[in-house]
């Protein structure tokens, strides 16, 4: 866990803050391990972590993306599902500005 997640620096200095950061890292480790076990393509754990970290704010299927990253992006673009991806304020119907 220490190798894959940055636990060298703890922003909080009390015991509760350190426990929260450790539990958060353990949950992230568990979720990435679950994704990795459901993907048929072999991925190194550190590579999977970096890919997921880069794609956190994208609307992608977490199980399809590691299988075929380019195909997943092509399908999203073809379906035009990225309409609100980079928008802070989605189109509001009935609002007058």
GROMACS elastic network, one bead per residue, 0.5 to 0.9 nm:
[ bonds ]
;  ai    aj funct       b0    kb
    1     4     6  0.54024   500
    1     5     6  0.59137   500
    1     6     6  0.85894   500
    1     7     6  0.83330   500
    1    25     6  0.75096   500
    1    26     6  0.75127   500
    1    29     6  0.74242   500
    2     5     6  0.54715   500
    2     6     6  0.65003   500
    2     7     6  0.59197   500
    2     8     6  0.77816   500
    3     6     6  0.74223   500
    3     7     6  0.85443   500
    3    46     6  0.89419   500
    4     7     6  0.89097   500
    4    29     6  0.86291   500
    4    45     6  0.81034   500
    4    46     6  0.62695   500
    4    49     6  0.79098   500
    5     8     6  0.86715   500
    5    25     6  0.67561   500
    5    29     6  0.85713   500
    6     9     6  0.71067   500
    6    25     6  0.87439   500
    7    10     6  0.66349   500
    7    21     6  0.79694   500
    7    22     6  0.76747   500
    7    25     6  0.83420   500
    9    12     6  0.89817   500
   10    13     6  0.69316   500
   10    17     6  0.78652   500
   10    18     6  0.63430   500
   10    21     6  0.75385   500
   11    17     6  0.76959   500
   11    18     6  0.80480   500
   11    21     6  0.88117   500
   12    15     6  0.81302   500
   12    16     6  0.82111   500
   12    17     6  0.50191   500
   12    18     6  0.63548   500
   12    21     6  0.88424   500
   13    16     6  0.84796   500
   13    17     6  0.66973   500
   13    18     6  0.71018   500
   14    17     6  0.56092   500
   14    18     6  0.65746   500
   14    19     6  0.88796   500
   15    18     6  0.52561   500
   15    19     6  0.61722   500
   15    20     6  0.86673   500
   16    19     6  0.51151   500
   16    20     6  0.61627   500
   16    21     6  0.87226   500
   17    20     6  0.51343   500
   17    21     6  0.63384   500
   17    22     6  0.87319   500
   18    21     6  0.51942   500
   18    22     6  0.62442   500
   18    23     6  0.86372   500
   19    22     6  0.50908   500
   19    23     6  0.60444   500
   19    24     6  0.84464   500
   20    23     6  0.51466   500
   20    24     6  0.60226   500
   20    25     6  0.85842   500
   21    24     6  0.50448   500
   21    25     6  0.62058   500
   21    26     6  0.86333   500
   22    25     6  0.51070   500
   22    26     6  0.61996   500
   22    27     6  0.86726   500
   23    27     6  0.61367   500
   23    28     6  0.85795   500
   24    27     6  0.51286   500
   24    28     6  0.61865   500
   24    29     6  0.85310   500
   25    28     6  0.50708   500
   25    29     6  0.60506   500
   25    30     6  0.85978   500
   26    30     6  0.61731   500
   26    31     6  0.86823   500
   27    30     6  0.50432   500
   27    31     6  0.61717   500
   27    32     6  0.85781   500
   28    31     6  0.51713   500
   28    32     6  0.61014   500
   28    33     6  0.84345   500
   29    32     6  0.53203   500
   29    33     6  0.60688   500
   29    34     6  0.86473   500
   29    49     6  0.87709   500
   30    33     6  0.50727   500
   30    34     6  0.62003   500
   30    35     6  0.87350   500
   31    34     6  0.50860   500
   31    35     6  0.63056   500
   31    36     6  0.85703   500
   32    35     6  0.50642   500
   32    36     6  0.59938   500
   32    37     6  0.85283   500
   32    45     6  0.79443   500
   32    48     6  0.74043   500
   32    49     6  0.69658   500
   32    52     6  0.83228   500
   33    37     6  0.60755   500
   33    38     6  0.87117   500
   33    45     6  0.77772   500
   34    37     6  0.51706   500
   34    38     6  0.64199   500
   34    39     6  0.88711   500
   35    38     6  0.52853   500
   35    39     6  0.63966   500
   35    48     6  0.89186   500
   35    62     6  0.73613   500
   35    63     6  0.65647   500
   36    39     6  0.53085   500
   36    40     6  0.81737   500
   36    41     6  0.86664   500
   36    42     6  0.81313   500
   36    43     6  0.71720   500
   36    44     6  0.87450   500
   36    45     6  0.76558   500
   36    48     6  0.74257   500
   36    63     6  0.85494   500
   36    66     6  0.86552   500
   37    40     6  0.76361   500
   38    63     6  0.71021   500
   39    42     6  0.74732   500
   39    43     6  0.84538   500
   39    63     6  0.63387   500
   39    64     6  0.79634   500
   39    66     6  0.69178   500
   39    67     6  0.65776   500
   40    43     6  0.89213   500
   40    66     6  0.88092   500
   40    67     6  0.69933   500
   41    66     6  0.73261   500
   41    67     6  0.58401   500
   41    68     6  0.89638   500
   43    46     6  0.83642   500
   43    47     6  0.65976   500
   43    48     6  0.62205   500
   43    66     6  0.82874   500
   44    47     6  0.52671   500
   44    48     6  0.62297   500
   44    49     6  0.86967   500
   45    48     6  0.50989   500
   45    49     6  0.61964   500
   45    50     6  0.87502   500
   46    49     6  0.50478   500
   46    50     6  0.62904   500
   46    51     6  0.87036   500
   47    50     6  0.51725   500
   47    51     6  0.61816   500
   47    52     6  0.85719   500
   48    51     6  0.51943   500
   48    52     6  0.60958   500
   48    53     6  0.84429   500
   48    66     6  0.80007   500
   49    52     6  0.52643   500
   49    53     6  0.60102   500
   49    54     6  0.86463   500
   50    53     6  0.50233   500
   50    54     6  0.62091   500
   50    55     6  0.86954   500
   51    54     6  0.52158   500
   51    55     6  0.62850   500
   51    56     6  0.86524   500
   51    66     6  0.83514   500
   52    55     6  0.51105   500
   52    56     6  0.59010   500
   52    62     6  0.81222   500
   53    56     6  0.54190   500
   53    57     6  0.86880   500
   54    57     6  0.78697   500
   54    58     6  0.86808   500
   55    58     6  0.53358   500
   55    59     6  0.82391   500
   55    60     6  0.79160   500
   56    59     6  0.81256   500
   56    60     6  0.87999   500
   57    60     6  0.89153   500
   57    85     6  0.79602   500
   58    82     6  0.83877   500
   58    85     6  0.67622   500
   59    62     6  0.89037   500
   59    76     6  0.84875   500
   59    81     6  0.80026   500
   59    82     6  0.73760   500
   59    85     6  0.72974   500
   60    63     6  0.86854   500
   60    64     6  0.79771   500
   60    65     6  0.67745   500
   60    72     6  0.73387   500
   60    73     6  0.78704   500
   60    76     6  0.77320   500
   61    64     6  0.53916   500
   61    65     6  0.59446   500
   61    72     6  0.78367   500
   62    65     6  0.55189   500
   62    66     6  0.71042   500
   63    66     6  0.63376   500
   63    67     6  0.72132   500
   64    67     6  0.53611   500
   64    68     6  0.65065   500
   64    69     6  0.76290   500
   64    71     6  0.88698   500
   64    72     6  0.66811   500
   65    68     6  0.54675   500
   65    70     6  0.79830   500
   65    71     6  0.79319   500
   65    72     6  0.55580   500
   65    73     6  0.80427   500
   66    69     6  0.57462   500
   66    72     6  0.88150   500
   67    71     6  0.88418   500
   67    72     6  0.86381   500
   68    71     6  0.53244   500
   68    72     6  0.61290   500
   68    73     6  0.88130   500
   69    72     6  0.52189   500
   69    73     6  0.64479   500
   69    74     6  0.87544   500
   70    73     6  0.52467   500
   70    74     6  0.61853   500
   70    75     6  0.86930   500
   71    74     6  0.50106   500
   71    75     6  0.61604   500
   71    76     6  0.86373   500
   72    75     6  0.52449   500
   72    76     6  0.63258   500
   72    77     6  0.87282   500
   73    76     6  0.50985   500
   73    77     6  0.61662   500
   73    78     6  0.85313   500
   74    77     6  0.51452   500
   74    78     6  0.60392   500
   74    79     6  0.85675   500
   75    78     6  0.50370   500
   75    79     6  0.61015   500
   75    80     6  0.84293   500
   75    81     6  0.89446   500
   76    79     6  0.51879   500
   76    80     6  0.59790   500
   76    81     6  0.56018   500
   76    82     6  0.68038   500
   77    81     6  0.66180   500
   77    82     6  0.67866   500
   78    81     6  0.80000   500
   79    82     6  0.83234   500
   80    83     6  0.62882   500
   81    84     6  0.77850   500
   81    85     6  0.82066   500
   82    85     6  0.50848   500
   82    86     6  0.79888   500
   83    86     6  0.78615   500
   83    87     6  0.80429   500
   83    90     6  0.86440   500
   84    87     6  0.51163   500
   84    88     6  0.79350   500
   84    89     6  0.82207   500
   84    90     6  0.60192   500
   84    91     6  0.84792   500
   85    88     6  0.84186   500
   87    90     6  0.59216   500
   87    91     6  0.89337   500
   89    92     6  0.79471   500
   91    95     6  0.88133   500
   92    95     6  0.57340   500
   92    96     6  0.87926   500
   93    96     6  0.86380   500
